[in-house]
Amino acid sequence: MTAILTAARRNFHNDLTEKHTLALSPEGIASNADKGQRTSVGAALSIAKALSAETIPKKLDGQKAGKQFEEAVEGFLSETFPLFQSLRPGDWSIENVGGSRAEYQISRYEPYRHLADLASAIANDRNLASVLGNSYEISPDILILRKPEPDSIINRDHDLVDSESGRYAVIRMANQERPLVHAIVSCKWTLRSDRAQNARSEALNVIRNRKGRTPHIAVVTGEPSPSRLASLALGTGDIDTVYHFALPELISGVKETENDEAIGMLNTLVSGKRLRDISDLPLDLAI
């Protein structure tokens, strides 16, 4: 019997191939490959074949591919994470807000509600804007939210809270009704130019601007180049972990390139616990 997580991973990959987010060109170049980098082309081709990607006349433009990748990741998380009640009970929702960057989505939730007032103040004060710049901006792709709990749930097994204690805790619905940001997931179909740096900068903004516990901060990517993955995954202090959309397939593909440097770098990322598979993400979010 196939586990739900295994089936969801398969559904995730089917979504990417059926919508041609992952596809092959008539020349045999995968849609997530950098055609100017031999290792990228070889590894990406191996992944595409393993996942039964189709050949199409022209790959999707970057914006559409990125949007579809976000939607696929959201679908995978919605299908899996809320079911892990044995590890992380709660009333969960997963929201893809990547297409709503004009609105300051994260300020609708704890512990970032104060950022709406800050954004308004900056919009009306050029001096303030020059001092703070974009150090407060957070534009995530996917938010994993937990609704606050009523006292009936909190007190289900023991009389834990009453009107005299716990009066400021945000997890308690009696105190406030806004959902809490449990995790922020950034989706990068590929890692070109400054995308790795953008993800790091946003992660630091998430950490600096919170008024409460730091949410999980994860990046999911389809990048096939170990060196580019390393530009984002190596180091600590900002992003929790980077998750590859098909890590076992990537490992096999990189081995096939016989590029010792790429093989060594990928091994460093995996053994150093900086790179994991998409199927690991729901479990890590339950910590």
Kinemage of the C-alpha trace (Angstrom):
@kinemage 1
@onewidth
@group {chain A} dominant
@subgroup {mainchain}
@vectorlist {calphas} color= white
{ca met a 1} P 0.000 0.000 0.000
{ca thr a 2} L 1.447 3.363 -1.075
{ca ala a 3} L 1.910 5.951 1.682
{ca ile a 4} L 0.125 9.284 1.277
{ca leu a 5} L 3.431 11.163 1.179
{ca thr a 6} L 4.757 8.950 -1.615
{ca ala a 7} L 1.545 9.318 -3.618
{ca ala a 8} L 1.557 13.081 -3.100
{ca arg a 9} L 5.144 13.329 -4.357
{ca arg a 10} L 4.114 11.420 -7.479
{ca asn a 11} L 1.117 13.711 -7.948
{ca phe a 12} L 3.398 16.727 -7.546
{ca his a 13} L 5.696 15.519 -10.306
{ca asn a 14} L 2.764 14.607 -12.548
{ca asp a 15} L 1.411 18.128 -12.144
{ca leu a 16} L 4.749 19.595 -13.246
{ca thr a 17} L 5.063 17.355 -16.300
{ca glu a 18} L 1.401 17.503 -17.400
{ca lys a 19} L 1.430 21.323 -17.340
{ca his a 20} L 4.855 21.324 -19.039
{ca thr a 21} L 6.552 23.198 -16.230
{ca leu a 22} L 9.078 20.402 -16.592
{ca ala a 23} L 9.481 19.526 -20.265
{ca leu a 24} L 12.060 18.822 -22.931
{ca ser a 25} L 12.897 20.889 -25.987
{ca pro a 26} L 13.200 19.211 -29.415
{ca glu a 27} L 16.992 19.363 -28.829
{ca gly a 28} L 16.656 17.429 -25.564
{ca ile a 29} L 17.208 20.352 -23.177
{ca ala a 30} L 15.086 20.226 -20.007
{ca ser a 31} L 13.097 23.356 -19.152
{ca asn a 32} L 14.932 23.862 -15.842
{ca ala a 33} L 18.413 23.476 -17.357
{ca asp a 34} L 20.966 26.147 -18.195
{ca lys a 35} L 21.874 25.162 -21.741
{ca gly a 36} L 25.244 26.863 -21.344
{ca gln a 37} L 26.292 24.601 -18.455
{ca arg a 38} L 27.072 20.985 -19.289
{ca thr a 39} L 26.393 19.578 -15.815
{ca ser a 40} L 23.087 21.425 -15.598
{ca val a 41} L 21.990 20.057 -18.980
{ca gly a 42} L 22.983 16.497 -18.151
{ca ala a 43} L 21.476 16.372 -14.669
{ca ala a 44} L 18.257 18.082 -15.762
{ca leu a 45} L 17.843 15.698 -18.696
{ca ser a 46} L 18.222 12.694 -16.397
{ca ile a 47} L 15.566 14.088 -14.032
{ca ala a 48} L 13.200 14.881 -16.901
{ca lys a 49} L 13.484 11.353 -18.270
{ca ala a 50} L 12.998 9.810 -14.820
{ca leu a 51} L 9.802 11.818 -14.358
{ca ser a 52} L 8.550 11.111 -17.914
{ca ala a 53} L 8.594 14.722 -19.076
{ca glu a 54} L 7.260 15.370 -22.570
{ca thr a 55} L 8.951 17.074 -25.504
{ca ile a 56} L 7.276 20.355 -26.503
{ca pro a 57} L 8.071 22.876 -29.271
{ca lys a 58} L 8.838 25.761 -26.907
{ca lys a 59} L 9.264 25.874 -23.152
{ca leu a 60} L 7.044 28.082 -20.989
{ca asp a 61} L 8.193 31.595 -20.256
{ca gly a 62} L 9.862 32.062 -16.884
{ca gln a 63} L 6.973 33.838 -15.194
{ca lys a 64} L 4.411 31.185 -16.122
{ca ala a 65} L 6.732 28.326 -15.175
{ca gly a 66} L 7.425 29.989 -11.826
{ca lys a 67} L 3.737 30.489 -11.119
{ca gln a 68} L 2.921 26.884 -11.964
{ca phe a 69} L 5.771 25.685 -9.765
{ca glu a 70} L 4.378 27.705 -6.841
{ca glu a 71} L 0.933 26.185 -7.427
{ca ala a 72} L 2.371 22.665 -7.546
{ca val a 73} L 4.254 23.173 -4.266
{ca glu a 74} L 1.130 24.613 -2.650
{ca gly a 75} L -0.874 21.602 -3.832
{ca phe a 76} L 1.700 19.180 -2.443
{ca leu a 77} L 1.772 20.867 0.959
{ca ser a 78} L -2.031 21.101 1.122
{ca glu a 79} L -2.256 17.389 0.348
{ca thr a 80} L 0.227 16.370 3.023
{ca phe a 81} L 1.107 18.686 5.899
{ca pro a 82} L -2.378 19.095 7.483
{ca leu a 83} L -2.554 15.295 7.804
{ca phe a 84} L 0.412 15.123 10.186
{ca gln a 85} L -1.796 15.781 13.208
{ca ser a 86} L 0.015 13.061 15.156
{ca leu a 87} L 3.184 15.182 15.015
{ca arg a 88} L 1.806 18.724 14.843
{ca pro a 89} L -1.882 19.116 15.746
{ca gly a 90} L -3.676 22.277 14.713
{ca asp a 91} L -6.159 23.901 12.358
{ca trp a 92} L -3.965 24.535 9.294
{ca ser a 93} L -4.276 26.367 6.005
{ca ile a 94} L -1.808 26.809 3.148
{ca glu a 95} L -2.007 29.977 1.068
{ca asn a 96} L -0.216 30.814 -2.170
{ca val a 97} L 0.212 34.583 -1.976
{ca gly a 98} L 2.971 34.851 -4.573
{ca gly a 99} L 0.608 36.390 -7.098
{ca ser a 100} L -0.622 39.071 -4.674
{ca arg a 101} L 2.581 40.986 -4.026
{ca ala a 102} L 0.824 44.317 -4.521
{ca glu a 103} L -0.888 43.636 -1.207
{ca tyr a 104} L 1.165 43.260 1.944
{ca gln a 105} L -0.175 39.778 2.682
{ca ile a 106} L 1.971 38.809 5.653
{ca ser a 107} L 0.795 41.810 7.709
{ca arg a 108} L -2.617 40.159 7.984
{ca tyr a 109} L -1.184 37.552 10.341
{ca glu a 110} L 0.702 37.187 13.628
{ca pro a 111} L 3.531 37.980 14.354
{ca tyr a 112} L 3.693 40.525 11.497
{ca arg a 113} L 0.541 42.599 11.882
{ca his a 114} L 2.586 45.671 12.852
{ca leu a 115} L 4.181 45.783 9.396
{ca ala a 116} L 1.038 47.209 7.812
{ca asp a 117} L 1.354 50.314 9.991
{ca leu a 118} L 5.065 50.507 9.224
{ca ala a 119} L 4.456 50.296 5.467
{ca ser a 120} L 1.850 53.040 5.721
{ca ala a 121} L 4.201 55.269 7.705
{ca ile a 122} L 7.016 54.757 5.204
{ca ala a 123} L 4.716 55.562 2.283
{ca asn a 124} L 3.965 58.924 3.899
{ca asp a 125} L 7.491 59.798 5.031
{ca arg a 126} L 10.331 59.903 2.493
{ca asn a 127} L 12.923 60.327 5.241
{ca leu a 128} L 11.739 57.151 6.916
{ca ala a 129} L 11.811 55.360 3.596
{ca ser a 130} L 15.420 56.426 2.985
{ca val a 131} L 16.474 55.087 6.387
{ca leu a 132} L 14.674 51.734 6.293
{ca gly a 133} L 14.729 51.035 2.565
{ca asn a 134} L 13.315 47.577 1.905
{ca ser a 135} L 14.593 46.046 5.149
{ca tyr a 136} L 11.027 45.420 6.293
{ca glu a 137} L 9.615 43.970 3.064
{ca ile a 138} L 8.520 40.322 3.075
{ca ser a 139} L 6.855 38.940 -0.050
{ca pro a 140} L 6.595 35.162 0.394
{ca asp a 141} L 5.250 32.708 -2.153
{ca ile a 142} L 3.481 30.338 0.246
{ca leu a 143} L 2.334 30.845 3.828
{ca ile a 144} L 1.492 27.984 6.182
{ca leu a 145} L -0.915 29.318 8.760
{ca arg a 146} L -2.353 28.021 12.007
{ca lys a 147} L -5.598 29.323 13.392
{ca pro a 148} L -5.600 30.246 17.090
{ca glu a 149} L -7.285 27.700 19.343
{ca pro a 150} L -10.440 28.183 21.425
{ca asp a 151} L -10.190 27.540 25.159
{ca ser a 152} L -12.318 24.426 24.742
{ca ile a 153} L -9.461 22.809 22.767
{ca ile a 154} L -6.693 24.143 25.010
{ca asn a 155} L -8.520 22.864 28.102
{ca arg a 156} L -9.608 19.579 26.517
{ca asp a 157} L -7.435 17.325 28.700
{ca his a 158} L -6.718 19.644 31.634
{ca asp a 159} L -7.971 23.012 32.877
{ca leu a 160} L -4.925 24.901 31.624
{ca val a 161} L -6.133 28.471 31.104
{ca asp a 162} L -8.811 30.763 32.445
{ca ser a 163} L -9.584 34.486 32.510
{ca glu a 164} L -6.705 35.198 34.896
{ca ser a 165} L -3.767 33.711 32.973
{ca gly a 166} L -2.434 33.458 29.444
{ca arg a 167} L -4.212 36.678 28.483
{ca tyr a 168} L -1.682 37.816 25.840
{ca ala a 169} L -0.715 34.567 24.123
{ca val a 170} L -1.545 34.771 20.414
{ca ile a 171} L -2.309 31.043 20.105
{ca arg a 172} L -5.401 31.653 22.227
{ca met a 173} L -8.500 32.659 20.277
{ca ala a 174} L -9.854 34.413 23.348
{ca asn a 175} L -7.027 36.946 22.938
{ca gln a 176} L -6.961 37.423 19.164
{ca glu a 177} L -8.421 35.724 16.081
{ca arg a 178} L -5.754 36.279 13.422
{ca pro a 179} L -3.972 33.170 12.045
{ca leu a 180} L -0.336 32.659 13.000
{ca val a 181} L 2.438 32.316 10.423
{ca his a 182} L 3.922 28.873 11.056
{ca ala a 183} L 6.135 28.744 7.954
{ca ile a 184} L 7.170 30.754 4.923
{ca val a 185} L 8.061 28.861 1.754
{ca ser a 186} L 9.835 30.501 -1.166
{ca cys a 187} L 9.592 28.745 -4.550
{ca lys a 188} L 12.384 29.079 -7.131
{ca trp a 189} L 11.967 26.925 -10.237
{ca thr a 190} L 15.557 27.785 -11.138
{ca leu a 191} L 18.343 29.750 -9.462
{ca arg a 192} L 19.646 32.304 -11.924
{ca ser a 193} L 21.409 35.651 -11.356
{ca asp a 194} L 20.513 37.097 -7.942
{ca arg a 195} L 17.609 34.823 -6.983
{ca ala a 196} L 19.609 33.095 -4.253
{ca gln a 197} L 20.531 36.444 -2.716
{ca asn a 198} L 16.905 37.593 -2.887
{ca ala a 199} L 15.794 34.508 -0.968
{ca arg a 200} L 18.443 35.114 1.698
{ca ser a 201} L 17.548 38.796 2.058
{ca glu a 202} L 13.876 38.000 2.475
{ca ala a 203} L 14.668 35.311 5.053
{ca leu a 204} L 16.623 37.847 7.105
{ca asn a 205} L 13.687 40.278 6.894
{ca val a 206} L 11.398 37.522 8.191
{ca ile a 207} L 13.709 37.032 11.180
{ca arg a 208} L 14.353 40.711 11.950
{ca asn a 209} L 10.807 42.009 11.658
{ca arg a 210} L 8.852 39.447 13.655
{ca lys a 211} L 7.202 40.160 16.999
{ca gly a 212} L 7.214 36.613 18.258
{ca arg a 213} L 8.649 33.221 17.302
{ca thr a 214} L 10.493 32.933 13.991
{ca pro a 215} L 8.500 30.871 11.466
{ca his a 216} L 10.056 28.028 9.536
{ca ile a 217} L 11.833 29.491 6.491
{ca ala a 218} L 12.203 27.102 3.554
{ca val a 219} L 13.043 27.308 -0.141
{ca val a 220} L 11.837 24.771 -2.712
{ca thr a 221} L 13.647 24.710 -6.046
{ca gly a 222} L 13.966 22.764 -9.270
{ca glu a 223} L 17.526 23.944 -9.956
{ca pro a 224} L 19.698 21.059 -11.283
{ca ser a 225} L 23.139 22.661 -10.831
{ca pro a 226} L 24.888 21.731 -7.541
{ca ser a 227} L 27.006 24.902 -7.633
{ca arg a 228} L 23.921 27.101 -7.862
{ca leu a 229} L 22.178 25.090 -5.165
{ca ala a 230} L 25.244 25.664 -2.993
{ca ser a 231} L 24.954 29.437 -3.476
{ca leu a 232} L 21.671 29.253 -1.585
{ca ala a 233} L 21.978 26.192 0.637
{ca leu a 234} L 25.463 26.600 2.122
{ca gly a 235} L 25.673 28.483 5.392
{ca thr a 236} L 23.204 28.971 8.210
{ca gly a 237} L 21.458 31.803 9.991
{ca asp a 238} L 18.791 32.678 7.433
{ca ile a 239} L 17.100 29.839 5.525
{ca asp a 240} L 16.286 26.690 7.514
{ca thr a 241} L 16.766 24.244 4.653
{ca val a 242} L 16.603 24.113 0.855
{ca tyr a 243} L 14.341 21.428 -0.638
{ca his a 244} L 14.800 20.029 -4.137
{ca phe a 245} L 11.755 19.026 -6.124
{ca ala a 246} L 13.367 15.675 -7.034
{ca leu a 247} L 16.467 15.035 -4.930
{ca pro a 248} L 16.985 11.279 -5.504
{ca glu a 249} L 16.589 11.865 -9.239
{ca leu a 250} L 19.036 14.786 -9.041
{ca ile a 251} L 21.633 12.661 -7.240
{ca ser a 252} L 21.388 9.998 -9.948
{ca gly a 253} L 21.550 12.608 -12.695
{ca val a 254} L 24.630 14.335 -11.302
{ca lys a 255} L 26.405 10.976 -10.947
{ca glu a 256} L 25.727 10.314 -14.628
{ca thr a 257} L 27.574 13.526 -15.579
{ca glu a 258} L 30.792 12.103 -14.052
{ca asn a 259} L 31.648 15.620 -12.868
{ca asp a 260} L 33.584 14.951 -9.664
{ca glu a 261} L 33.304 18.545 -8.458
{ca ala a 262} L 29.517 18.591 -8.900
{ca ile a 263} L 29.161 15.155 -7.295
{ca gly a 264} L 31.270 16.250 -4.323
{ca met a 265} L 29.348 19.498 -3.868
{ca leu a 266} L 25.987 17.742 -3.980
{ca asn a 267} L 27.202 15.179 -1.441
{ca thr a 268} L 28.334 18.034 0.823
{ca leu a 269} L 24.921 19.687 0.649
{ca val a 270} L 23.034 16.471 1.401
{ca ser a 271} L 25.347 15.062 4.081
{ca gly a 272} L 25.609 18.520 5.646
{ca lys a 273} L 21.804 18.610 6.014
{ca arg a 274} L 21.426 21.727 3.872
{ca leu a 275} L 19.549 20.075 0.981
{ca arg a 276} L 16.596 17.693 1.263
{ca asp a 277} L 13.826 16.313 -0.910
{ca ile a 278} L 10.393 17.916 -1.268
{ca ser a 279} L 8.930 14.883 0.534
{ca asp a 280} L 10.938 15.803 3.652
{ca leu a 281} L 9.349 19.237 3.909
{ca pro a 282} L 5.986 18.288 5.520
{ca leu a 283} L 7.806 16.291 8.195
{ca asp a 284} L 10.264 19.102 8.908
{ca leu a 285} L 7.386 21.560 9.210
{ca ala a 286} L 5.961 19.383 11.973
{ca ile a 287} L 8.987 20.001 14.212
